Amino acid sequence: MSIWICKACGAHFAPSDDYPSHCVICEDERQYVPESGQQWLAREALTTIHLNEWDELEPNLTGISVAPAIGIGQRALLLQSPHGNVLWDCTAMLDEKTRARIQELGGLKAICLSHPHFYTGMVEWSEALGGVPILLHEADLAYIQRPSPLIEPWQGDRREVLPGIALHRLGGHFDGSSVLEWRAGADGRGVLLVGDTIHVVADRRWVSFMHSFPNAIPLPAREVSRIADRAAALRFDRIYGPWKEKFIPMGAKESVARSAERYIRLLES
Ligand SMILES: [Zn+2]
């Protein structure tokens, strides 16, 4: 039996002898099946080739990604707080060095996911780090490819993870698309970890909101308006997206408001 990983999106599948017949995440209209067809990697074959890279982003926040990249090059963010550590989003592989380093830092209290494109190796990470709860929104349960009792679906629009750290379901990209509000981040001005729920674009003064990024399918104006209203009520001045370049160091709340206004104006003109 192997844990099979979708080469295109990095999702782990339930253990089986034979590789899966298809990938629900890639077949969804938000993603795509590669021209060359769906391909699979056996989990046990990865550790000899790939490793985790750490990138200190600001005090108590570290990016962790897999090199060479697997899937869409997902990056997880390790958030340290006086009340414990949280992993935001996930990657397709956890190496032993990273596991040991996280344990030395006090382990994890929870793994929190923004949306299914980052589910990747969440069950592997949780199991290796003592079976910590995996918090993902119940609206997206259909996209889980490797079920586990460690997954704790949450409901509603807000879930406190630890004091000063809260999940907010803003929706849009996926019904359960979420952000993580870290009130102590950016020297107390507040940080929002956004996944693709709010997407930092090439001109980093701006963000966007999409049903699908690779297939360029927009969201309705009412959805964008709702997301912007929800974001306006959160405490943040800085945004970290899913990749290194997706970063707004300051003024991020104004960027979200301004970007939503522009988006809605163009859709409705
Ligand atoms: Zn896939």
Residues whose N, C-alpha, C, O or C-beta is under 5 A from the ligand:
A	BS01	ZN	C6 A8 C9 A11 C23 I25 C26
